[in-house]
Each structure stands twice: as C-alpha cells, then as structure tokens.
Amino acid sequence: MKFTLYDLPYAYGALEPYIDAMTMEIHYTKHYQAYLTNLNTALEKYPDFQTWSADKLVEQVKQLPEGLQTPVRNNGGGFINHTFFWQIMSPDGGGEPRGKVGEEIKKIFSSFAAFQDQFNAEAKKVFGSGWAWLVVDKNGKLQIISTPNQDSPLMQGIRPIMGLDVWEHAYYLKYQNRRPDYINAWWHVVNWQQVQENWDRLHE
C-alpha cells in the first residue's frame, strides 16, 4: 500500500492574505510531496510494514527496524504533520473557538487571549524548524507543546488537535524572518470546526 497526498479542500490562494498562494503551492507540491515520496520509497524495502497506517508508523517509530526509523521520523512525520496541518486551516477560519474546545481552552488557560499568548510564545521559541501544538495529554487535558523538525506528538503517545508549522518554508516567501508576524496572521485561518472534530474523535 502506498500513501497518497491529501487533497486540499481549498485553492492555493484561498488563505490570502494571511498565507500567500505561492507559499501554499510550493509547500504542498514540493515539500509535502517530497515527504510522501521519501516515505513510500523507504517502505519499499520493508514489506512487513507496508500495511501499517502512517500514524502507526510514526507512533511506534522506535519499534521499527533501525534502517527505517530515521526515514519514518523525518518523512513519515512530515507527511502526517502536513496532512493534519492542511485540515486545520480554512478560508472561513479565525475568530474564537466555540463548543467544548472553547470551554476547555478558557478552563485550562483562563481566557482565549491567554491561550493565544502561550501558544504564540511556544511557537516563537522553537529553535530552527519545528511545530507548535495544542494536544490532549494522557490525562485528557489540553496542553501546549512544541516538537523539533518533523517530530509528531504521536511519538510521545499524545494526540494533537491543532498544530502550527513554523518551518521557514511555511512562511518565508511572505514574511521572511518575521516568524511572529506569520504566527499572528495564522490565527485568521484556524479552522476551529476541525479542531473541535479532532477533540470529539478523542472523546467518543
């Protein structure tokens, strides 16, 4: 079984002016495609693992054969992280979350503004390339974390419900070295409905 690209539910330019069309196109057709291609290529030598889901491969990366661990960490992580990322953005996004996620955010972080400040700080402090995440920890509680490179929270046994790509390729064409500007703009496209669905799946 070969993995395939997730089809974007919006056009490359649909997230303008916050995420520019050229960045989205390059991000999707070059970077995302490369992670997918490299993951499928790595798995060609390991038929016993070709039926595993991408999530399972990443989640159990330390149990894989040594020669498969690094390709799965880097390319499997890149593939599932980006597949997740595309879905939690929308042209109709932004604003504040409603429903259970909104309630939990205010309960844990005291207010949505305080949550944003903490999430922004986590995203800004990532050294080099990585991700900032809102996850549900092993106790079912919301937590903000970051991971380096293409590492996924799944590697820690926790599930993300929202994530922000802070690799330079996600923003450099428009924002250059101004990562804080990109982070602030990104809140205008957050798909809170999808974040809520991610929460719901973990609490079924």
C-alpha positions as CSV (number, residue, x, y, z in Angstrom):
1,M,0.0,0.0,0.0
2,K,1.4,3.4,-1.0
3,F,0.4,6.6,0.8
4,T,-1.1,9.3,-1.3
5,L,-1.4,13.1,-1.0
6,Y,-4.3,14.5,0.9
7,D,-6.4,16.7,-1.4
8,L,-6.6,20.3,-0.3
9,P,-10.2,21.4,0.3
10,Y,-9.3,24.9,-0.9
11,A,-7.3,26.6,-3.6
12,Y,-3.7,27.6,-3.0
13,G,-4.7,31.3,-2.8
14,A,-7.8,30.7,-0.6
15,L,-5.9,31.6,2.6
16,E,-4.7,35.0,1.2
17,P,-3.7,37.5,2.5
18,Y,-2.6,35.5,5.6
19,I,-0.9,32.6,3.7
20,D,0.1,33.5,0.2
21,A,-0.7,31.4,-2.8
22,M,2.9,30.8,-3.9
23,T,3.9,29.6,-0.5
24,M,0.9,27.2,-0.3
25,E,1.6,25.8,-3.7
26,I,5.3,25.2,-3.0
27,H,4.6,23.9,0.5
28,Y,2.1,21.4,-0.9
29,T,3.6,20.4,-4.2
30,K,7.3,20.4,-3.2
31,H,7.7,19.8,0.5
32,Y,4.6,17.7,1.2
33,Q,5.1,15.7,-1.9
34,A,8.8,15.1,-1.0
35,Y,7.9,13.7,2.4
36,L,5.3,11.4,0.8
37,T,7.7,10.2,-1.9
38,N,10.5,9.6,0.5
39,L,8.3,7.7,2.9
40,N,6.9,5.4,0.2
41,T,10.4,4.8,-1.1
42,A,11.7,3.9,2.4
43,L,8.9,1.4,2.9
44,E,9.7,-0.5,-0.4
45,K,12.5,-2.4,1.4
46,Y,10.2,-3.3,4.4
47,P,7.2,-5.1,3.1
48,D,6.1,-6.2,6.6
49,F,5.3,-2.6,7.5
50,Q,3.6,-1.5,4.2
51,T,0.2,-2.3,5.7
52,W,0.7,0.0,8.7
53,S,-1.0,3.4,8.7
54,A,1.2,6.4,8.6
55,D,0.1,7.3,12.2
56,K,1.0,3.9,13.5
57,L,4.5,4.0,11.8
58,V,5.2,7.4,13.4
59,E,3.7,6.5,16.8
60,Q,5.8,3.3,17.0
61,V,8.9,4.6,15.3
62,K,11.2,3.3,18.0
63,Q,10.0,-0.2,17.4
64,L,10.8,-0.2,13.7
65,P,13.9,-1.7,12.1
66,E,16.9,0.6,12.6
67,G,17.1,1.4,8.9
68,L,13.5,2.5,8.8
69,Q,13.4,4.7,11.9
70,T,15.0,7.9,10.6
71,P,13.1,7.9,7.3
72,V,9.8,7.4,9.2
73,R,10.7,10.0,11.8
74,N,11.6,12.6,9.2
75,N,9.4,11.8,6.2
76,G,6.6,9.9,7.9
77,G,6.4,12.7,10.4
78,G,6.5,15.3,7.7
79,F,3.7,13.5,5.8
80,I,1.3,13.2,8.8
81,N,2.1,16.6,10.2
82,H,1.3,18.3,6.9
83,T,-1.8,16.2,6.2
84,F,-3.0,17.3,9.6
85,F,-2.0,21.0,9.1
86,W,-3.9,21.4,5.8
87,Q,-7.1,20.4,7.6
88,I,-6.9,22.8,10.5
89,M,-6.8,25.8,8.1
90,S,-9.8,27.3,6.2
91,P,-10.7,30.4,4.3
92,D,-13.6,30.6,6.7
93,G,-11.4,30.2,9.8
94,G,-10.4,32.6,12.5
95,G,-12.2,34.0,15.4
96,E,-12.6,32.2,18.7
97,P,-13.5,28.5,19.2
98,R,-16.9,27.6,20.4
99,G,-18.3,24.4,21.9
100,K,-16.3,22.1,24.1
101,V,-12.9,23.1,22.8
102,G,-13.6,26.8,23.5
103,E,-14.8,25.9,27.0
104,E,-11.8,23.8,27.7
105,I,-9.4,26.4,26.5
106,K,-10.9,29.0,28.8
107,K,-10.9,26.5,31.7
108,I,-7.2,25.5,31.3
109,F,-5.7,28.8,30.2
110,S,-8.2,31.2,31.9
111,S,-9.1,33.0,28.6
112,F,-8.7,32.7,24.9
113,A,-6.3,35.6,24.8
114,A,-4.1,34.0,27.4
115,F,-4.1,30.8,25.4
116,Q,-3.1,32.6,22.3
117,D,-0.2,34.3,24.1
118,Q,1.0,31.0,25.5
119,F,0.7,29.2,22.1
120,N,2.5,32.1,20.3
121,A,5.3,32.0,22.8
122,E,5.7,28.3,22.3
123,A,5.8,28.7,18.5
124,K,8.3,31.6,18.7
125,K,10.7,29.8,20.9
126,V,11.1,26.8,18.5
127,F,14.8,26.9,17.6
128,G,15.2,26.4,13.9
129,S,12.5,24.2,12.4
130,G,9.6,22.6,14.2
131,W,6.0,22.8,15.2
132,A,3.8,24.2,18.0
133,W,0.8,22.0,19.0
134,L,-2.3,22.0,21.1
135,V,-2.6,18.4,22.3
136,V,-4.7,16.3,24.5
137,D,-2.3,14.7,27.0
138,K,-2.5,11.3,28.5
139,N,-4.8,12.6,31.3
140,G,-7.3,14.1,28.7
141,K,-6.2,17.6,29.5
142,L,-5.3,20.3,26.9
143,Q,-1.6,21.2,26.8
144,I,0.6,23.3,24.5
145,I,3.8,21.8,23.4
146,S,6.4,22.1,20.6
147,T,8.4,19.5,18.7
148,P,11.6,19.8,16.6
149,N,11.9,19.1,12.9
150,Q,9.0,16.8,11.8
151,D,8.6,15.0,15.1
152,S,5.0,14.4,16.0
153,P,3.2,14.4,19.4
154,L,2.3,10.8,18.5
155,M,5.8,9.8,19.3
156,Q,5.1,10.9,22.9
157,G,1.9,9.0,23.0
158,I,-0.3,12.1,22.9
159,R,-2.7,13.3,20.3
160,P,-2.7,16.8,18.6
161,I,-5.9,18.6,17.9
162,M,-4.2,21.7,16.4
163,G,-0.7,22.4,15.1
164,L,1.3,25.2,13.5
165,D,4.2,24.6,11.1
166,V,7.0,27.0,12.0
167,W,9.5,25.7,9.4
168,E,10.7,28.7,7.4
169,H,9.3,27.1,4.2
170,A,5.9,27.7,5.6
171,Y,6.2,31.4,5.7
172,Y,9.5,32.8,4.3
173,L,8.3,34.0,0.9
174,K,5.8,36.4,2.5
175,Y,7.2,37.0,6.0
176,Q,10.9,36.4,5.5
177,N,12.4,36.2,9.0
178,R,9.4,37.7,10.7
179,R,8.0,34.5,12.3
180,P,5.9,36.4,14.9
181,D,4.0,38.2,12.0
182,Y,3.3,34.8,10.4
183,I,2.1,33.4,13.7
184,N,-0.2,36.3,14.3
185,A,-1.6,36.1,10.8
186,W,-2.2,32.4,11.0
187,W,-4.9,32.8,13.7
188,H,-7.1,34.3,10.9
189,V,-7.3,30.9,9.1
190,V,-7.6,28.4,12.0
191,N,-10.4,26.0,11.3
192,W,-12.0,25.7,14.7
193,Q,-14.6,23.4,13.4
194,Q,-11.9,20.9,12.5
195,V,-10.2,21.4,15.8
196,Q,-13.5,20.6,17.6
197,E,-13.9,17.5,15.4
198,N,-10.4,16.4,16.4
199,W,-11.3,16.8,20.0
200,D,-14.6,14.9,19.6
201,R,-12.8,11.9,18.0
202,L,-10.6,11.6,21.1
203,H,-13.7,11.7,23.4
204,E,-16.0,9.4,21.6
